[in-house]
Amino acid sequence: MTYLFPFSFREKERLNLLKRLEESKYEFFDLKKGRLQDLYYGEGIKINHKELDQFFLPFIEDKLFPISTKERGFLRYSKEVKEQFLFEVNDNEIHFLVNSVDIILCPFGVGIVTIRTEMDKPQETLTNVLDFMSHFRVLQPKLEEEIGGRTFQQKRLFSTTSELVLDYLCYPLKPFIIQNKKMEGYYGSLPFFEDERMLTSAFLIAAENQTITKDQLYRMGQLDGKNSEGQDFMSSTNQEYIERYIENRVHDRWAPFTYTITSQHTQTTVSIKKQEQLKREISQFMSTHYYNLLLHYYYKIMFFKLSFEHSDVNWAKDKVFVEELIALISKFDSGYYFNEVSSRTEGKEFTHILRDTFNINYLFEEVKRTVDDLFRVQEKQTIKRQNMLLFMLTVYTVISGIYGMNLAIDDWKGKTDWSKVSHYSFFEWISLITALSGIALSVILLASTGGKLIWEKYRKWQRRRLK
């Protein structure tokens, strides 16, 4: 079982974070390092770097597997853990092993932690497995049905999964996570994202000669384990609803032996083949399918991030922020977001399911509307300012034209005698007012334009400093 959860960090601290990870024995993941193929995934499991390299389209491959930390892309740092833990929930004890941890620094200040686990017990009931997954993925339990899970390592107790992950497994990361003071808990780091639950991915091997039923697939997609009374739980009693749910989310190319169901909570593969026959499938689960899921999960996070920042814009004051948001959306769209990520048939099929399940297309259209709104608002504001300036210039041009482009008064030659002003004629008063207001307006325009330029540069510097 694999657990993924996102976090937010400041781009200016990226190099310090990389240095801290290297000091904590995390190693940069490079496809050219062949010894990493069987290091992080569990006993007897080996991934194929060449297959991983060929699975994705070239423009995606460059982003997912940068050759150095100087490249912009998904910088993955991994660490082998190989430690035993005990999880207690609903009067049940689940022994599991944490094989490894990934900390992936993605573009635009978003990161994703991956925790790879497996169960020690050779045979476990589906209900207990789903109950474990459902509770372990909750970082900060708040609802009554979530409370009660505890993790032990020998004599050490972790009362929440958040403590295990952030205080033990990924302790170097914790100081770099952005915390929103207005929001409690870990997910203050991403106030625009979902509740405090990790996305899960699992490969389950059922006993031989079993039949995988639709009810079981539905429970896997919903992570329906046990209810508060400790009984098997399923969150629907409508068979037609269950069938519709299965039809839209199950990849059954290898039925009746292997199925994969994808939901907002999990992507779970279940097979009735012998484990010896599933080496390639498990390898793909740990490699190509993992990165495909990771990439689309990142898309979903970024679309939420962009929508949230759009809703947080103060149109009257945040001209600089609006410009930065437009640039951010354009950079993400052109450099990292692609409809097709794999040329393989199975890769395209999983991509289609992931896009539908995560509502990627809808979120993309919403962000496109955001860009259009931002451009439209900026254009209106620019036109309004230009019209006002043109109006003032037109007034002064018309008045100057009446006077033949000459607003001079004889009394202004040489040393001006201001005592004669009270004796000016009506048209001389117009000349005086026009001349003085024109000079004042020019000074004000120069001062305001210069002040705005200085203020915008200061705000840009300040925002870069905070990122």
C-alpha positions in Angstrom: 0.0 0.0 0.0 1.2 3.5 -0.9 0.1 6.7 0.7 0.5 10.2 -0.9 -0.1 13.5 0.7 0.7 17.0 -0.6 2.3 19.9 1.1 3.4 23.5 0.3 6.9 25.0 0.7 8.6 28.2 -0.2 10.5 28.2 -3.5 13.3 30.4 -2.1 14.0 27.6 0.5 14.2 24.8 -2.2 18.0 24.6 -2.0 18.1 24.5 1.8 15.4 21.8 1.8 17.4 19.7 -0.7 20.5 20.1 1.4 18.6 19.0 4.5 17.3 15.9 2.8 20.7 14.9 1.6 22.0 15.3 5.2 19.2 13.1 6.4 20.3 10.2 4.0 17.7 10.8 1.4 19.0 10.1 -2.1 18.2 11.9 -5.3 16.3 9.5 -7.7 18.0 9.1 -11.0 17.0 6.5 -13.6 20.6 6.0 -14.5 21.3 4.6 -11.0 20.5 0.9 -11.7 21.0 -0.1 -8.0 17.9 1.8 -7.1 15.6 -0.5 -9.1 15.1 -2.9 -6.1 15.9 -0.7 -3.1 12.7 1.0 -2.1 9.8 -1.4 -3.0 9.9 -4.4 -0.8 11.5 -7.8 -0.7 11.5 -9.4 -4.2 10.1 -6.4 -6.0 12.2 -4.8 -8.7 11.1 -2.0 -11.1 12.5 -1.5 -14.5 14.0 1.9 -15.1 14.1 1.4 -18.9 10.4 0.6 -19.0 9.7 3.6 -16.8 11.8 5.8 -19.1 9.9 4.6 -22.2 6.4 4.6 -20.7 5.9 8.4 -20.8 6.0 10.8 -23.7 9.4 12.6 -24.1 8.1 16.0 -23.0 6.6 14.4 -19.8 9.7 12.2 -19.2 12.0 15.3 -19.0 9.8 16.8 -16.2 9.2 13.5 -14.2 12.8 12.3 -14.3 15.2 15.3 -14.2 18.8 14.3 -14.5 20.0 16.7 -11.8 18.6 18.9 -9.0 19.4 22.0 -11.1 16.6 21.0 -13.6 13.1 22.2 -13.1 10.7 19.3 -12.6 9.7 16.6 -10.1 12.8 16.3 -7.8 12.4 13.0 -6.0 14.4 12.1 -2.9 13.9 8.6 -1.5 15.0 6.9 1.7 14.9 3.2 2.6 13.2 2.7 6.0 12.5 -1.1 6.5 10.9 -0.7 9.9 8.1 -2.6 11.6 5.0 -0.9 13.1 1.7 -2.0 14.7 -1.6 -0.2 14.0 -4.5 -0.7 16.5 -8.0 0.2 15.5 -11.5 -1.2 16.2 -10.1 -3.9 18.5 -7.9 -5.0 15.6 -4.1 -5.2 15.4 -2.5 -4.7 12.0 1.3 -5.4 11.7 2.8 -3.5 8.8 6.2 -2.6 7.4 7.3 0.8 6.0 9.6 0.0 3.2 10.5 3.5 2.1 9.6 7.2 1.9 9.7 9.6 -1.1 9.7 13.4 -0.8 9.1 14.9 -4.2 9.5 18.6 -4.8 7.2 19.6 -7.6 7.2 22.9 -9.6 5.5 26.0 -8.1 6.1 25.3 -4.5 4.1 22.1 -4.2 5.5 18.8 -2.8 4.2 15.3 -2.4 5.3 12.7 0.2 4.9 9.0 -0.6 5.0 6.3 2.1 5.3 2.7 0.9 3.9 0.1 3.3 3.1 -3.6 3.2 1.4 -6.0 5.6 3.4 -8.6 7.4 0.7 -11.1 7.9 0.5 -13.5 4.9 -3.3 -13.6 4.8 -5.7 -10.9 6.1 -9.4 -10.3 5.5 -10.5 -7.6 3.0 -12.4 -5.9 5.8 -9.3 -5.5 8.0 -7.2 -4.3 5.1 -9.8 -1.6 4.1 -10.3 -0.6 7.7 -6.5 -0.1 8.1 -6.3 1.9 4.9 -9.3 4.0 5.8 -7.9 5.0 9.3 -4.2 5.2 8.5 -4.7 7.7 5.7 -6.4 10.2 8.2 -3.6 12.5 9.3 -5.6 14.4 12.0 -8.8 12.4 13.0 -11.7 14.7 14.0 -14.9 12.8 13.2 -16.1 10.1 15.6 -15.7 7.3 13.1 -12.1 8.3 12.4 -10.9 8.5 16.0 -9.2 5.5 17.7 -6.3 4.5 15.5 -2.9 4.4 17.1 0.5 3.4 15.7 3.2 1.7 17.8 6.9 1.1 17.1 8.2 -1.1 19.9 7.5 1.1 23.0 6.9 4.3 21.1 3.4 5.5 20.5 2.1 7.8 17.7 -1.4 8.9 18.5 -2.0 10.2 15.0 -0.7 9.3 11.5 0.5 13.0 11.3 2.9 12.4 14.2 4.3 9.3 12.6 4.8 11.0 9.2 5.9 14.5 10.1 7.7 13.8 13.5 9.4 10.5 12.6 9.4 9.4 9.0 9.8 12.8 7.4 11.1 14.9 10.2 13.6 16.9 8.0 10.6 18.2 6.0 8.5 19.6 8.8 10.4 23.0 9.3 9.9 23.8 5.6 6.2 23.2 5.3 4.2 26.4 5.1 1.7 26.8 7.9 -1.4 28.9 7.6 -1.9 30.5 11.1 -5.6 30.9 10.5 -6.1 27.1 10.1 -5.2 24.4 12.5 -3.4 21.2 11.7 -1.2 20.1 8.9 -3.5 21.1 6.1 -3.0 24.8 6.9 -0.2 24.1 4.4 -2.8 23.8 1.6 -5.9 25.7 2.7 -7.4 25.2 -0.8 -7.2 21.4 -0.8 -9.3 18.6 0.6 -9.6 17.3 4.2 -6.7 15.8 6.2 -6.6 12.5 4.4 -3.9 10.9 2.2 -4.5 9.5 -1.2 -3.9 5.7 -1.2 -2.8 3.2 -3.7 -2.8 -0.5 -3.1 -2.1 -3.8 -4.8 -4.1 -6.6 -3.1 -3.6 -10.3 -3.8 -6.7 -12.5 -3.1 -6.6 -16.2 -2.3 -6.8 -18.4 -5.3 -10.1 -19.5 -6.9 -12.0 -16.5 -5.5 -14.4 -14.4 -7.4 -14.0 -10.7 -7.2 -17.5 -9.3 -6.8 -18.9 -5.8 -7.6 -19.6 -5.3 -3.9 -16.0 -5.9 -3.1 -14.8 -3.6 -5.8 -17.1 -0.9 -4.5 -15.8 -1.3 -1.0 -12.3 -1.0 -2.2 -13.1 2.2 -4.0 -14.8 3.7 -1.0 -12.4 2.1 1.5 -15.4 0.7 3.4 -13.9 -1.3 6.3 -15.8 -1.6 9.6 -18.5 0.5 11.2 -18.5 1.7 14.8 -19.8 -1.7 16.0 -16.9 -3.5 14.4 -19.0 -5.1 11.6 -18.3 -5.2 7.9 -19.4 -1.9 6.4 -20.6 -0.9 2.9 -21.6 2.7 2.2 -24.4 1.9 -0.2 -27.4 -0.5 -0.3 -28.5 0.4 -3.9 -27.2 -2.3 -6.3 -27.9 -0.1 -9.3 -25.8 2.7 -7.8 -23.0 0.3 -7.1 -23.0 -1.0 -10.7 -22.9 2.6 -12.1 -20.1 3.4 -9.7 -18.1 0.4 -10.8 -18.8 1.0 -14.6 -17.2 4.4 -14.5 -14.2 3.6 -12.3 -13.0 0.0 -12.9 -10.3 -0.9 -15.4 -11.2 -4.6 -16.2 -8.9 -5.3 -19.2 -7.4 -8.3 -17.4 -10.7 -9.6 -15.9 -11.6 -11.9 -14.3 -8.1 -12.3 -12.9 -7.2 -8.6 -12.2 -9.2 -5.4 -11.6 -8.2 -1.8 -10.8 -10.6 0.6 -9.3 -9.9 4.4 -9.1 -11.8 6.8 -6.9 -11.2 10.1 -5.1 -9.7 8.2 -2.2 -7.7 5.4 -3.8 -6.5 3.5 -6.8 -6.5 -0.2 -5.8 -5.6 -3.2 -7.9 -6.8 -6.7 -6.8 -5.8 -10.0 -8.4 -6.5 -13.7 -7.9 -3.3 -14.8 -9.6 -0.4 -16.3 -7.6 2.1 -13.8 -6.4 4.8 -15.5 -8.4 2.8 -14.7 -11.6 2.4 -11.0 -10.7 6.0 -9.8 -10.7 5.5 -7.6 -13.7 2.2 -6.3 -12.6 3.5 -5.4 -9.1 6.6 -3.8 -10.7 4.3 -1.6 -12.9 2.2 -0.8 -9.9 5.4 0.5 -8.2 6.6 2.4 -11.2 4.5 3.4 -14.3 1.2 3.3 -12.5 2.6 5.1 -9.5 4.0 8.0 -11.6 0.8 8.2 -13.7 -1.2 8.6 -10.5 1.3 11.0 -9.0 1.2 13.2 -12.1 -2.6 13.5 -12.2 -2.8 14.0 -8.5 -0.4 16.9 -9.0 -2.6 18.3 -11.7 -5.6 18.2 -9.4 -3.6 20.0 -6.6 -2.4 22.7 -9.0 -5.9 23.4 -10.4 -7.2 23.8 -6.8 -4.3 26.1 -6.0 -4.9 28.3 -9.1 -8.6 28.5 -8.4 -8.0 29.4 -4.7 -5.5 32.1 -5.5 -7.9 33.5 -8.1 -10.7 33.7 -5.5 -8.3 35.4 -3.1 -7.4 38.3 -5.4 -8.2 41.9 -4.3 -8.9 43.4 -7.7 -8.6 47.0 -6.5 -5.1 46.6 -5.0 -3.4 43.4 -6.4 -2.4 44.4 -9.9 1.0 42.8 -9.4 -0.6 39.7 -7.9 -3.0 39.5 -10.9 -0.1 39.7 -13.3 1.8 37.0 -11.4 -1.2 34.7 -11.3 -1.7 35.1 -15.1 2.0 34.2 -15.5 1.8 31.2 -13.2 -1.3 29.8 -15.0 0.4 30.3 -18.4 3.7 28.6 -17.2 1.8 25.7 -15.7 -0.4 25.2 -18.8 2.4 25.4 -21.3 5.2 23.7 -19.4 3.6 20.9 -17.3 0.0 20.2 -18.2 -0.7 17.8 -21.0 -3.7 15.8 -22.1 -1.7 12.8 -23.2 1.1 11.6 -21.0 1.7 8.1 -22.4 1.8 6.4 -25.8 1.0 2.9 -24.3 -2.6 1.7 -24.6 -2.9 0.8 -20.9 -1.3 4.1 -20.0 -3.9 6.0 -22.0 -6.7 3.9 -20.4 -5.6 4.7 -16.9 -5.1 8.4 -17.8 -8.7 8.6 -19.1 -10.0 7.1 -15.8 -7.8 9.3 -13.6 -8.9 12.5 -15.5 -12.5 11.6 -15.1 -12.2 10.6 -11.5 -10.3 13.7 -10.4 -12.4 16.0 -12.6 -9.3 17.2 -14.4 -11.1 18.4 -17.5 -13.6 20.4 -15.5 -10.9 22.0 -13.3 -8.9 22.8 -16.4 -11.9 24.6 -18.0 -12.4 26.5 -14.7 -8.8 27.7 -14.7 -9.1 28.7 -18.4 -12.1 30.9 -17.4 -10.0 32.3 -14.6 -7.3 33.4 -17.2 -10.0 35.0 -19.4 -11.5 36.8 -16.3 -8.1 38.1 -15.3 -7.2 39.3 -18.8 -10.7 40.9 -19.1 -10.5 42.7 -15.8 -6.9 43.9 -16.5 -8.0 45.1 -20.0 -10.9 47.0 -18.5 -8.8 48.7 -15.9 -6.1 49.6 -18.5 -8.8 51.1 -20.9 -10.4 53.0 -18.0 -7.1 54.6 -17.0 -6.2 55.4 -20.7 -9.7 56.9 -21.2 -9.3 59.1 -18.2 -5.9 60.3 -19.2 -7.1 60.9 -22.8 -10.0 62.9 -21.5 -7.7 65.2 -19.5 -5.3 65.6 -22.4 -8.2 66.4 -24.7 -9.5 69.1 -22.4 -6.1 70.8 -22.2 -5.6 70.4 -26.0 -9.0 72.1 -26.8 -8.3 75.0 -24.4 -4.8 75.4 -25.8 -6.2 75.3 -29.3 -8.6 78.2 -28.5 -5.6 80.3 -27.5 -3.6 79.3 -30.6 -1.3 77.0 -28.5 -0.2 80.1 -26.6 -1.4 80.6 -23.0 1.0 83.4 -22.2 0.0 86.6 -20.6 2.0 89.8 -20.8 2.3 90.0 -17.1 4.1 86.6 -17.0 7.0 88.0 -19.0 10.1 88.5 -16.8 9.3 88.9 -13.1 5.6 88.0 -12.5 3.6 90.6 -10.6 1.0 88.5 -8.7 -0.8 91.6 -7.5 -2.3 92.1 -10.9 -4.0 88.7 -10.9 -7.1 90.2 -9.3 -7.5 92.5 -12.3 -7.3 89.7 -14.9 -10.1 89.4 -17.5 -12.3 86.3 -17.7 -10.1 84.7 -20.5 -6.9 85.6 -18.7 -8.3 83.7 -15.7 -8.9 80.7 -17.9 -5.3 80.9 -19.1 -3.9 81.1 -15.6 -6.0 78.2 -14.3 -5.2 76.1 -17.3 -1.5 76.8 -17.1 -1.2 76.1 -13.3 -3.5 73.1 -13.3 -1.6 71.6 -16.3 1.7 72.0 -14.5 0.2 70.5 -11.3 -1.3 67.6 -13.2 2.0 66.9 -14.9 3.8 66.8 -11.6 1.1 64.6 -10.1 1.1 62.2 -13.0 4.9 61.9 -12.9 4.9 61.4 -9.1 2.1 58.8 -9.1 3.5 56.9 -12.0 7.0 56.8 -10.4 5.5 55.9 -7.1 3.4 53.1 -8.5 6.5 51.6 -10.3 8.5 51.7 -7.1 5.6 50.2 -5.1 5.1 47.4 -7.6 8.8 46.6 -7.6 8.8 46.5 -3.8 5.7 44.2 -3.7 7.3 41.9 -6.3 10.5 41.8 -4.2 8.5 41.1 -1.1 6.5 38.3 -2.7 9.6 36.7 -4.0 11.1 36.9 -0.5 8.1 35.2 1.0 7.9 32.4 -1.6 
